[in-house]
Amino acid sequence: MDQNQKAFRTKLGQRIEQLRIEKKIEQGELASILNKDKQFINRYERQGANPTAFILVQIADALGVTPNDLLDFSKVEKPSD
């Protein structure tokens, strides 16, 4: 996996987690909305899984945002040191 792909997956996971927390939704709740298990969400947030376009749209819908907002990495909060 090249650096650009790795960076994309990391930022996507951070963005999903950020939006989920803002909406006060637990990983299990989000997974349930998507008819998946908690590990499904964890793979995206922590392990950098590569979702299909369809899954991206489903996650965005479940979080009440647009796919564009889900992919707006400029809003990813920087981790505190």
N, C-alpha and C positions, 0 to 999 in steps of 0.2 A: 504494500500500500504506500503510495507516495505521500509526501508531507501535506500537500493541498487537500487530499482526500481525508487524511487523518485529522487535520485542523477542522474541516467541515463537519465531520462526524462528532468531534469533541464539542464544537460550538452548538451543533444541533441538540446534543444531549443536554448541555447547559441551558439552552433556551427552553426546551421542553420542561426541564425541572423548574426553571424560574417561573414560567407561566403557570405550571401546576401549583406551585407554592403560593403564588399571588392569588389564585382562585381558591386556595385552601382545600385542595383535593389531595388525598393520599395516593400513593402509587397504586394501591389495591383498588381504590375507587375508580381511578382513570382506566385501569385495566378492565374493570367490570363494565364500564361504559362501552368499551371497545370489544367486549366479549372475549377477552384474553386473560392471561394470568399475570400476577404481579411481576414475575421475572421478565415478561415481555417488555414492560415499561423500563425495568431496571437495565435491560440490555441496551436500550437507546440512551438512557441517562448516564450510565456508568461505563458501559463497555463499547460504546460507539458503533452500535449496530447500524446498518445501512438500510433505511426503510424504502419501500417502493413509493411512488407518487400517490398511490391510493391510500397507503397507510398514513402518509403525511397529511392528506386531506382529512382522514378520519380523526387523527390526533388533533388537528386544528379545530375541527368541528366540536370535538369533545371538550376542548379548552375554551370554546367560544371566541375563537380568533380566526382570522383568515390565514390561508397558507402563506401569504406574503408576510404577515406579521410573525408567523412561526419561524420564518426564514430570515427575519430581520436581526442579524447577529450584532448590529450596532447597539442593540438594547441589552445585550448580554452583560450582566454585571460582572465586574472584575472581582476575582476572589481576593479577600483581604489577607494581607501578609501578617 
